[in-house]
Every structure is written in C-alpha cells, then in structure tokens.
C-alpha cells in the first residue's frame, strides 16, 4: 500500500467516524421526543422509537457521505494546493466545496428515504433554499466544523495523540518517554543567505519547509520545532523504527527537493541540500509556559542528536546516525551504512560511535 493511500485512508476513517456520530447526534436533538411536545405535529414516520431510529439512520448516512467527501476534499487541498493558495482563498474554496457537497448529499439521502419510506419530503429543484430545517442543519454543521478545525489544528500543532494527552493533563508533570530525534539543517546556509538576501532567503526556507511538510506525514514523524533554517523532527521510538521511517524520511525529502530542482534553480539559482543527525533514547517531556504553551523535551537525547548533526560537515556526509540507534534498525537492502568510528561530541565526556547511511543507486 502506498504511503499516500495509507494517509488518505487514515484521514477517511477519522472523518467518517466523526461526521456519522455528529449527524447521528443531530437527529437525536432534532427528533427525539418531538411527538410528545404539546402543539408540535410530527409526521407518523418520524414519531415514536421507530421514527427516531429511522431519522438516526438517515442522518448517520448523511454523516458518512459527508465524511467521505470532506476527507477527499481536504486530502486533495492539503496535498496539491496548500503551498500555492493564500489561507483566505484556500478557506473560501474549501467552504464552497463543502457547501455544494452538503446540498448534494442531503438531496440524495432525502430522495432515497422519501422513496423507501414513502415520505412527503420536498425533493424538487432548489428545495434547500426554501427548507428552514436544512439551514438549521447547516448552522449546526458550521458550528461543529469549528470544533473539528480546532481539534485538527491543535493536533497538528502538538502532534498526533499529544493534544488529547494534554487535555487529560498527562504532561502537567514531567513524563519519561523513549523517542527518536532528527535535527535537519540546511547545508551552506550562511553562503546561501548572503547570495539571496534576507527576503528571498526567507522565501527559500519557506519553500523547503513546505516540501518537508508534504513528506513528514507519510513517515509518521512529528515536527517538534523550526529554528531558523533548521527543523527538529521526532518519533515515538517504535514508530521511528517501523519501516525505517526515521531514515527513509530523509531520503524521501532529499528526493522531493531533487524532483523540484528546476523550480529552485529558476527561482533561486540553487538546489537546497540538507544534512541530518539521528539519535534516540529515553528523555523527559512536559508542558512549559502559560502564554504560548507548548510541549518541551529535556534530556541528553536532544543534545546528542544536535551534536551528531554538527559532525556532518566535518565528515563531509549528509546523514549521520548513532550506533545505538542504528543497531535497533533493520536497514533495508536499498540502504548501506558505514562506520565513522567514535567521536567526542561537544559537551560530552564519553565518545559516541557514529555511522553514515547512504542510498544505493539502482
């Protein structure tokens, strides 16, 4: 299964689950107990327990279809247009597609249910303009969408699973975790900045990190932070080892930049090249700050990863990894590793064995 398909399927089940539950709840709010209200008339098909179940099935069907189509829209926009459109235009186009999708889905489901259960529902052209119940549902969907967007943004900010752990207060006190870190830094950044000037250099870095963001989800990585022209990536230890994610991400990013070489040469006159250092182990994680609260990692793993990356220039290689982490990996046949011996990293008292990993040219 390709990584893009895996990413889409993961997005798909999340959206379908969320929207089917949300619309199911709406049917309960809308119809449950209405036939017992004084002065309220409800058609027989929507009254009583059977009517409630019927409405629940209808709205959950709507939620399932909405989830499928919303997920497809978001996947397409995130993959192909996120770095080409302004935020305002992106939101406008998505919202328009969401609205059209919602009208189509409601129309289809209403037609099916009106025929199956012989319901006196209006399905003529433009029905949604006149139907006040539809606009009430739209208002509900808009409000729920804000909640969904908030959860999505918070999840992207803190990483998968981290936001919910923060809600539960897990990181109020420091917690021990085993993670892998990659320090990814632009090669020859000082020279490039001098040649491009600060404005164009900023655009250059922005383009590079757009490319990185397209690669990161495919390898289950989390972006811990950006520091100038450097990005710090992280994985839970097992996720980083799985399928060599922590190593393959680097080569996928490298390939991504090479595939856009014409774009970079035409716009900046240079193709970006990054160097990286990898290390993993046990460290502490906790919440820090009140204003602009964030998750912080403390421990030797962070420092060692950064120091290993700093050795790349000295050894004239693009990727370095600690022997400790390398021993836990199962290097694929398309990769080769070479020992560079033991080095005394800055700030360390004991030497660390490091290796370089390269991709075998087929």
Secondary structure, 3 states (H helix, E strand, C coil): CCHHHHHHHHHHHHHHHHHHHHHHHHHHHHHCCHHHCCCCCCCHHHCHHHHHHHHHHHHHHHHHHHHHHHHHHHHHHHHHCCCCCCHHHHHHHHHHHHHHHHHHHHHHHHHHHHHHCCCCCCCCCCHHHHCHHHHHHHHHHHHHHHHHHHHHHHHHHHCCCHHHHHHCCHHHCCEEEEEEEEEEEECCHHHHHHHHCHHHHHHHHHHHHHHHHHHHHHHCCEEEEEECCEEEEEEEHHHHHHHHHHHHHHHHHHHHHHHCHHHHHHHHCCCCCEEEEEEEEEEEEEEECCCCCEEEEECHHHHHHHHHHHCHHHHCCCEEEEHHHHHHCCCCCCEEEEEEEEECCCCCCCCEEEEEEEECCC
